Every structure is written in C-alpha cells, then in structure tokens.
Amino acid sequence: MSDRVFLLWHVHHVAEDESGAVRHFDPGGEFWADEEEGDDVKVLGVYSSRENAMAWIERAKELPGFRDDPECFHIDEYTLDEAQWTTGFITV
C-alpha cells in the first residue's frame, strides 16, 4: 500500500486580479483559489494515484458545470500520517 494520496480539487473561479480578469493562477504560476472573493472550491475525491485522479478529471469534464471550467482542476499530493498545518492559528 502506498503512503501517498492525491486530492482532486475543482474551482469555479470568480475572484478577479488587479486588472479585472478572473484569476486562475498566482503570479508565480501556482494554482490559485480565493474563497473569500467568491471562488467555489470543491474536493472531488481522494485517489491512490495521480493517474486515477486524472482519469476522473477526464470523466468530470463531460459533466454540467465542470465542462464549463475544464482547466480548473488541481491535484495535490500528500503523505499519509504527515501533519500539514503545524504552526497553530489565530482568529482575526
């Protein structure tokens, strides 16, 4: 059994950058989402391989809503049993 999992996300982007264009990526080219600005972020599934996640993307691109934002899928890779948020938090 692998110690890696692949989370598949989809974002319906509505957040705009400084020029008024809908933002899909940050200035460094990293995938971007801003829920506070109205982006609709969905976890579509957790997969055992990148290939399985990619296969679902191809099927999802045929479904209502997803087919309207076919470039807005993102796959994150995680190690099982590894903390992702280790610094605590404060409420503002």
LUMMAR-214398 format. One line per 4 residues: number of its first residue (from 0); their letters; for each residue x, y, z of N, C-alpha, C, O, CB. Coordinates in steps of 0.05 Angstrom, whole numbers, plus 5000, padded with zeros to 4 digits. Glycine has a CB too. Example, Ala and Ser with C-alpha at 12.3 -4.5 7.8 and 13.67 -1.06 7.14 Angstrom:
REM residues 2
0	AS	5264,4886,5156,5246,4910,5156,5264,4934,5156,5285,4934,5169,5226,4911,5181  5257,4955,5142,5273,4979,5143,5258,5001,5157,5268,5023,5161,5282,4988,5114 $
***
This chain:
REM residues 92
0	MSDR	5017,4976,5000,5000,5000,5000,5018,5025,5000,5038,5026,5014,4981,5000,5025  5010,5044,4984,5025,5069,4982,5021,5087,5006,5000,5086,5019,5018,5084,4956  5040,5103,5012,5037,5123,5033,5030,5150,5022,5032,5170,5037,5063,5124,5050  5022,5151,4997,5014,5176,4984,4985,5176,4976,4974,5155,4969,5032,5182,4959 $
4	VFLL	4972,5199,4978,4945,5202,4968,4944,5227,4950,4961,5245,4953,4924,5204,4991  4924,5229,4933,4922,5251,4914,4894,5262,4916,4874,5249,4909,4928,5241,4885  4892,5287,4926,4867,5301,4929,4861,5316,4903,4878,5331,4893,4866,5320,4953  4837,5311,4892,4829,5324,4868,4810,5347,4874,4789,5342,4887,4816,5304,4848 $
8	WHVH	4816,5371,4866,4800,5395,4871,4790,5406,4845,4801,5401,4823,4817,5416,4886  4767,5420,4847,4758,5436,4824,4750,5463,4836,4738,5465,4857,4733,5422,4809  4757,5484,4821,4750,5511,4830,4734,5525,4807,4744,5527,4784,4775,5528,4837  4711,5535,4814,4697,5553,4796,4706,5581,4804,4697,5592,4824,4665,5550,4798 $
12	HVAE	4724,5593,4788,4736,5618,4794,4718,5642,4787,4705,5643,4766,4762,5621,4779  4716,5660,4806,4703,5686,4802,4720,5709,4812,4716,5732,4805,4675,5687,4815  4740,5703,4829,4758,5724,4840,4774,5737,4818,4784,5723,4800,4777,5712,4862  4776,5763,4819,4790,5777,4798,4817,5788,4808,4821,5793,4831,4773,5801,4788 $
16	DESG	4836,5791,4789,4861,5803,4795,4859,5833,4793,4837,5844,4789,4884,5792,4776  4881,5847,4795,4881,5877,4795,4870,5888,4769,4859,5911,4769,4909,5887,4799  4872,5874,4747,4863,5884,4720,4834,5877,4715,4823,5886,4695,4880,5872,4698  4821,5862,4733,4793,5855,4730,4789,5828,4716,4767,5820,4712,4779,5876,4714 $
20	AVRH	4811,5814,4709,4809,5788,4697,4805,5767,4719,4816,5769,4741,4835,5781,4680  4790,5746,4713,4787,5724,4732,4813,5711,4736,4827,5704,4717,4765,5704,4722  4821,5707,4761,4847,5696,4768,4846,5665,4771,4829,5655,4787,4858,5709,4794  4862,5651,4756,4864,5622,4759,4891,5614,4772,4892,5593,4784,4862,5609,4731 $
24	FDPG	4911,5630,4768,4938,5624,4778,4950,5649,4791,4943,5671,4784,4957,5614,4755  4968,5645,4811,4981,5668,4823,5004,5677,4804,5009,5663,4784,4993,5660,4851  5017,5699,4810,5037,5710,4792,5060,5690,4787,5074,5692,4766,5049,5735,4803  5065,5671,4805,5086,5651,4801,5077,5627,4785,5092,5608,4781,5096,5642,4827 $
28	GEFW	5051,5627,4777,5041,5604,4761,5029,5582,4777,5021,5561,4766,5063,5593,4744  5027,5586,4804,5015,5565,4821,4985,5567,4820,4974,5589,4817,5025,5568,4850  4971,5545,4822,4942,5544,4822,4931,5562,4844,4943,5563,4866,4931,5515,4825  4910,5577,4839,4900,5597,4857,4871,5594,4862,4856,5587,4844,4906,5625,4846 $
32	ADEE	4862,5598,4886,4834,5600,4893,4831,5618,4917,4847,5619,4935,4822,5571,4900  4809,5634,4917,4804,5653,4938,4774,5651,4945,4758,5665,4933,4812,5682,4931  4768,5635,4965,4740,5631,4973,4728,5656,4984,4704,5661,4981,4738,5609,4994  4744,5673,4998,4733,5698,5008,4724,5717,4986,4707,5734,4991,4754,5712,5025 $
36	EGDD	4735,5714,4962,4728,5730,4939,4707,5717,4922,4699,5727,4901,4752,5737,4922  4697,5693,4931,4675,5680,4916,4682,5655,4901,4664,5643,4889,4663,5699,4898  4707,5648,4899,4714,5623,4885,4701,5599,4899,4701,5597,4924,4745,5619,4884  4689,5581,4884,4675,5558,4894,4694,5534,4892,4699,5523,4871,4648,5552,4878 $
40	VKVL	4705,5526,4915,4725,5504,4917,4712,5478,4925,4698,5478,4945,4748,5512,4936  4717,5457,4910,4705,5431,4916,4727,5410,4916,4744,5409,4898,4683,5424,4895  4726,5392,4936,4743,5368,4936,4726,5347,4921,4705,5339,4930,4751,5358,4965  4737,5337,4899,4722,5317,4883,4728,5289,4891,4713,5271,4886,4728,5321,4854 $
44	GVYS	4751,5285,4904,4758,5258,4912,4786,5255,4922,4803,5273,4919,4754,5239,4889  4792,5232,4934,4818,5226,4944,4826,5200,4930,4811,5180,4932,4819,5222,4976  4848,5200,4917,4856,5178,4899,4883,5166,4907,4900,5179,4920,4857,5187,4870  4887,5141,4900,4911,5126,4907,4934,5132,4888,4957,5125,4893,4906,5097,4908 $
48	SREN	4928,5144,4865,4949,5151,4846,4941,5176,4830,4917,5183,4828,4954,5127,4826  4960,5190,4819,4955,5213,4802,4940,5204,4778,4923,5219,4768,4982,5227,4794  4946,5181,4767,4933,5171,4743,4903,5167,4748,4887,5174,4731,4945,5144,4734  4895,5156,4771,4867,5153,4778,4853,5180,4780,4830,5183,4771,4863,5137,4804 $
52	AMAW	4866,5200,4792,4854,5227,4793,4851,5239,4765,4831,5251,4760,4872,5245,4811  4871,5235,4749,4870,5246,4721,4847,5232,4706,4834,5245,4690,4897,5241,4707  4843,5206,4710,4821,5192,4696,4794,5204,4704,4777,5208,4687,4822,5162,4703  4791,5211,4730,4766,5223,4738,4762,5251,4726,4740,5259,4719,4764,5225,4769 $
56	IERA	4784,5266,4724,4782,5293,4711,4771,5290,4683,4753,5305,4675,4810,5306,4710  4780,5270,4668,4770,5267,4640,4740,5261,4640,4726,5270,4622,4785,5244,4626  4730,5245,4659,4702,5239,4661,4687,5264,4670,4665,5270,4660,4696,5216,4680  4697,5278,4690,4684,5302,4701,4681,5324,4680,4662,5339,4681,4699,5313,4725 $
60	KELP	4699,5326,4662,4698,5347,4641,4673,5344,4623,4667,5363,4608,4723,5346,4623  4659,5322,4625,4635,5317,4609,4610,5325,4625,4588,5326,4614,4633,5289,4601  4613,5331,4651,4590,5336,4669,4583,5366,4669,4601,5383,4666,4596,5326,4697  4557,5372,4674,4549,5400,4676,4566,5415,4697,4572,5404,4718,4519,5402,4683 $
64	GFRD	4572,5440,4691,4588,5456,4710,4618,5452,4706,4632,5471,4699,4580,5450,4739  4626,5427,4709,4655,5422,4705,4664,5426,4677,4686,5436,4672,4661,5393,4714  4646,5420,4658,4654,5424,4629,4656,5453,4623,4669,5461,4603,4633,5411,4611  4644,5471,4639,4646,5500,4635,4673,5511,4645,4681,5533,4637,4623,5514,4648 $
68	DPEC	4686,5497,4663,4712,5504,4674,4732,5481,4672,4741,5471,4692,4709,5513,4704  4738,5472,4647,4754,5447,4644,4783,5450,4652,4797,5430,4656,4752,5439,4616  4793,5475,4655,4821,5478,4663,4824,5484,4693,4846,5490,4702,4833,5502,4647  4803,5481,4708,4803,5489,4736,4804,5465,4755,4794,5467,4778,4779,5506,4742 $
72	FHID	4817,5444,4746,4822,5421,4764,4850,5423,4774,4868,5433,4761,4817,5394,4748  4854,5413,4798,4880,5413,4811,4884,5388,4828,4865,5380,4842,4884,5439,4828  4907,5376,4827,4913,5352,4842,4936,5359,4862,4957,5369,4854,4922,5328,4824  4930,5355,4888,4950,5358,4909,4959,5330,4918,4942,5312,4921,4939,5375,4933 $
76	EYTL	4985,5327,4923,4996,5301,4932,5003,5304,4962,5016,5323,4970,5020,5293,4915  4995,5285,4978,5001,5285,5007,5012,5258,5016,5006,5237,5004,4975,5292,5022  5028,5259,5037,5038,5235,5050,5019,5229,5073,5012,5247,5089,5067,5239,5060  5011,5204,5075,4993,5196,5097,5007,5199,5124,5031,5196,5126,4984,5166,5094 $
80	DEAQ	4992,5206,5144,5001,5209,5172,5022,5231,5175,5039,5229,5193,5013,5183,5181  5022,5251,5157,5040,5273,5159,5024,5299,5163,5007,5305,5147,5058,5275,5133  5029,5313,5185,5015,5338,5191,5020,5358,5169,5043,5361,5160,5023,5349,5218  4999,5373,5161,5001,5393,5141,5001,5421,5152,5011,5440,5139,4979,5390,5120 $
84	WTTG	4990,5425,5176,4988,5451,5188,5000,5449,5215,4988,5437,5234,4958,5461,5190  5024,5459,5218,5040,5454,5242,5045,5479,5259,5059,5478,5279,5065,5441,5235  5035,5502,5251,5042,5527,5264,5021,5539,5282,5025,5561,5292,5050,5547,5244  4998,5526,5285,4976,5538,5300,4962,5559,5284,4967,5562,5260,4986,5550,5326 $
88	FITV	4944,5574,5297,4929,5595,5283,4918,5615,5303,4917,5610,5327,4907,5583,5266  4911,5638,5292,4897,5658,5308,4872,5666,5293,4871,5664,5269,4915,5683,5314  4851,5675,5307,4827,5685,5295,4828,5715,5294,4833,5728,5315,4802,5675,5310  4824,5727,5271,4825,5756,5268,4797,5767,5266,4794,5791,5263,4841,5764,5243 $
***
